[in-house]
Amino acid sequence: MRNMPLMLSLAALACATPLIASDSRDTEIRARTTDAIAKLDERGQKLAKIYLKDRVAGDPVDCIPNIRLRRSTAASDDVLLYDDGSVVYVNTPYLGCPRARDNTMISQTPVGRLCAGDIVLVQDMRIGVPLGSCALSQFVPYRKVKTGE
C-alpha cells in the first residue's frame, strides 16, 4: 500500500508520454511546413500568399476529406496546397514531389479522403506521360483568423 502513490504517479506519467510526443511531433511538422513555405521562390511565394492570406496554421492532421476539395496545386515540388474553401491544407511530402509544380497531381483514394502515406501521381497531361509520384505527409490546416465579435 505504501507504494501505491508511486505506482499511480508512474502510471499517470506513462499515459501522458504519448501526448507529449504528439505535441512535439506536431510542432516539428508545423515548423517544417513553415520553413518550406519560407523557402519558396518568388512564383511559389505569390501562390502561397493567395492561398494562405489571413490564415494561421493549426495542428497537423493525418487525413483530409477528398470530397470537399475545390482545387489543389503545387507551390513548389515541396509544398502542395489543397483548398476546401474554408480550410487550406498544406502538405510537405518528406521526399518532395518532383515535377509537381508545373504538372497535374492525380490521387485515387477508395475511402473519400487523402491521408498521410497516400501516393500522388504526377503526370504531364498535355502528352499523357507519367512523370513520377510522391507519398504525402501529414497535412497542416490553415484557417482564417477570427476577428473579435
C-alpha positions in Angstrom: 0.0 0.0 0.0 2.9 2.4 0.7 4.0 2.1 -3.0 0.5 2.9 -4.3 1.1 6.7 -4.8 4.4 6.0 -6.6 2.7 3.4 -8.9 -0.1 5.8 -9.6 2.3 8.6 -10.4 4.3 6.3 -12.8 1.0 5.2 -14.5 0.0 8.8 -15.0 3.4 9.6 -16.5 3.2 6.6 -18.8 -0.2 7.7 -20.0 0.9 11.3 -20.6 4.1 10.4 -22.6 2.3 9.8 -25.9 0.6 13.2 -25.6 3.9 14.9 -25.1 5.5 13.1 -28.0 2.5 14.0 -30.2 2.8 17.7 -29.3 6.5 17.6 -30.1 5.8 15.9 -33.5 3.0 18.4 -34.3 5.4 21.3 -33.6 8.1 19.7 -35.8 5.6 19.2 -38.7 4.4 22.8 -38.4 8.0 24.1 -38.3 8.9 22.0 -41.4 5.9 23.4 -43.2 6.6 27.0 -42.3 10.2 26.5 -43.3 9.2 25.0 -46.7 6.9 27.9 -47.4 9.6 30.5 -46.4 12.0 28.8 -48.9 9.6 29.1 -51.8 10.8 31.0 -54.9 9.0 34.2 -56.0 6.4 32.4 -58.0 5.7 29.9 -55.2 5.5 32.8 -52.6 2.9 34.5 -54.7 0.8 31.4 -55.0 1.2 30.7 -51.2 0.1 34.2 -50.4 -3.1 33.8 -52.5 -4.0 30.6 -50.8 -2.8 31.4 -47.2 -3.7 35.1 -46.9 -5.1 35.9 -43.4 -4.8 32.2 -42.3 -3.0 30.6 -39.4 -1.5 27.2 -39.1 -3.3 24.6 -36.9 -2.4 21.2 -35.6 -1.4 18.7 -38.3 -4.0 16.1 -39.3 -3.5 12.7 -40.9 -6.3 12.8 -43.4 -8.5 15.4 -45.2 -11.9 14.9 -46.8 -11.4 14.5 -50.6 -15.0 15.3 -51.4 -14.8 18.9 -50.2 -11.6 19.8 -52.0 -12.2 22.5 -54.6 -8.7 22.6 -56.0 -5.1 21.6 -55.4 -1.9 22.9 -56.7 1.8 22.8 -56.0 3.6 26.0 -55.0 6.8 24.0 -55.5 7.9 20.4 -55.6 8.0 20.5 -51.7 4.8 22.4 -50.9 1.4 21.1 -52.0 -1.8 23.1 -51.4 -5.3 21.6 -51.0 -8.2 24.1 -50.8 -11.6 23.0 -49.4 -13.0 26.6 -49.3 -12.9 27.2 -45.6 -9.5 25.5 -44.9 -6.3 25.3 -46.9 -4.3 22.2 -46.1 -0.5 22.3 -46.8 1.4 19.1 -47.4 5.2 18.9 -47.5 6.0 15.4 -48.7 9.1 14.1 -46.9 11.0 13.4 -50.1 9.3 16.2 -52.1 7.1 15.6 -55.1 9.3 16.0 -58.2 7.8 17.9 -61.1 4.5 18.5 -59.3 4.5 22.3 -59.7 4.1 22.5 -63.5 2.1 19.3 -64.0 -1.0 17.6 -62.8 -1.3 15.8 -59.5 -3.5 12.7 -59.5 -4.6 10.8 -56.4 -7.0 7.9 -56.1 -8.5 7.0 -52.8 -11.3 4.5 -52.3 -12.2 5.9 -48.9 -13.0 9.5 -49.9 -10.1 11.1 -48.1 -6.5 11.8 -48.7 -4.2 10.6 -45.9 -0.5 10.7 -44.9 1.2 7.9 -46.8 -1.1 8.1 -49.8 0.6 8.2 -53.2 0.1 11.1 -55.6 1.0 10.6 -59.2 2.5 13.4 -61.2 1.6 13.5 -64.9 2.1 15.7 -67.9 -1.5 15.9 -69.2 -0.5 17.5 -72.5 1.3 14.4 -73.7 -0.2 11.9 -71.2 3.1 10.9 -69.7 3.5 9.9 -66.0 6.5 11.8 -64.5 6.7 10.3 -61.1 5.0 10.0 -57.7 5.3 11.0 -54.1 4.0 10.0 -50.7 2.0 12.6 -48.7 2.9 13.5 -45.2 0.6 15.0 -42.6 -1.5 18.0 -43.6 -1.2 21.3 -41.8 -4.6 23.1 -41.9 -4.6 26.9 -42.4 -7.8 28.6 -41.2 -8.9 32.2 -41.4 -8.2 34.2 -38.3 -11.5 35.0 -36.5 -11.8 38.7 -35.7 -13.3 40.0 -32.5 -17.1 39.8 -32.4 
